């Protein structure tokens, strides 16, 4: 398989993935997540995927490495400390859950914004590698499939 075909397939898939991640984090940021703390106990592997999604697109677009690498490292911290009774990990689980009743503006609020910015930077950079028509098609597909993605992600 030629490099050109790999880029033609991989770039739109990563673009879609980045859009899904940005949407998921926005749902948490705006309190639209319906996951409990108990649900989040099963999300450790998600942080591996989420962290890699910050870094993998870099190898296609070659932009924003310091920011994306910082986001990757933060996600790896959560991946390796998930369900290990780590204070910061338990705090992000609690803040992200639908059961959270504390202050809305916390360090986790800003970490989530930072996470969204990383995904938006990748979306911006990847969009320069895809035709406008394909960006619109992928965006339309993402909007149509996002509810299914949320059901699968939150109710496994």
N, C-alpha and C positions, 0 to 999 in steps of 0.2 A: 504494500500500500504506500503510495507516495506521500511525501510530507504535505503537499498541497491538499490532498483529500483529507488527511488527518485534521488539518487546520479548518477545512470547510465543514467538517462534522463537529469537531471539538469546540470551536468558537461559539456556534449557536447554542450548544448544550451548556457550556459554561455561562453564557449570557442568560439563558433561562434559569439556571441554578442561582445565579446572583440575584435575579429578580425575585425568585421565590424566597431566598434568604432575607432580602431587604423587606419584603412584605411580611414575613414571619416576625422579624424584629420590630417592625412598625406596629404589628398587632399587639405585641407585648408592651411596647412603649406607651401605646394609647389605651391599655387596659382591656383589649379585646380578646386576649387569650382566655380560653376556657379550661386551661390545665391546672390541676391541683399540684401542691408540693409533691404528693405521692406520685402523680404522673411524671413529674420532672425527675424522679429517681431513676427512671428508665431512659433518660435522654443523654447519658454520658457519651455514647458513641456519636451522637449528633454534633458534639463539639469538635470531634475529629474532622467530620465532614465539613462543618462550618469553618474551621480553621484552615483546612486545605483549600476551601473555596476562596479564601482571601489570597492565598499564595499561588495556586496553579494558574490563574489567568495571567499573572505577571509574565510567565514564560511565553505567552503569546503577544502581549502588548508592550512589555518592557517599560512600564511606567509605575510610579508611586511605590517603589520597592520599600523604602524605610517605613512608610505607613502600613503597608500590607504585611510586612514581616512582623511589625509590632503587634498587629491584630492576630496574626498566626500564633505568635508566642503566647499571647493572652489566652487564646482558645486551647492551646496545648496545656496550659496550667489547669484549666477547668477539666479538660479531658483526663489528665492524670490524677486529679484530686477528687473527681466525682465519686460520691458515696464513700468518702474516706473521712467524714466528719470534719472537713476543713471549714473554718469560719467563713471565708470568702465564697466558697462554693455553696454552702448552706444559705448564705445571704442572697446570692443571685437566684437560687431556687425559690426562696421565699418571695423576693421582690417580683419575680416573673410570674408567680402563680396568681390565679383568680382569687385566692383566699387572702391575699396581702391586704392589710389594713393600716399599714404605717405611713410614714411620710412618702410622698410621691417623688419629690426631688431628693435623690440620694446619689451616692457615687455610682450605683448601678444604673440609674437614669442616664448619667453621662457616659458610662461604658456602653450602654445600648445605643446611644446616639453615635458614639465612635464606631461601633460595629456597623451600623447602618451606613455611615459615611464610607467605610471601607468597601462595602458592597456597591454603593453608588459610584465610587471611583472606578471600580472594575467594570460596572455597566457602561460608564462613559467611555472608558478606554476600549472595551470590547466592541462598542457600537461603531467605532471608527474602522473596525476590521470587517464589518458586516454591511451589506447594502441597506439602505433606508427601508426598502420594501421588506427585507428579511427581518429587520429590527421590528417593524410594525407587525409582521406576521407572528414572530416569536412573542411579542408583547400581547397580542390578541390571544394566542394559544395559552400563554401564562395566565391571563385573566380568566379564561374559561376553565383551566385546570386547577387553579389555586384552591377553590373549595374542596376538590377531591384530595389535593395534597394535604390540606389541613386535617381532613378526616383521617387519612392514613397516618399522618404524623402524630396526631393527638389521641387517636383511639386504636392503638395496636394491641 
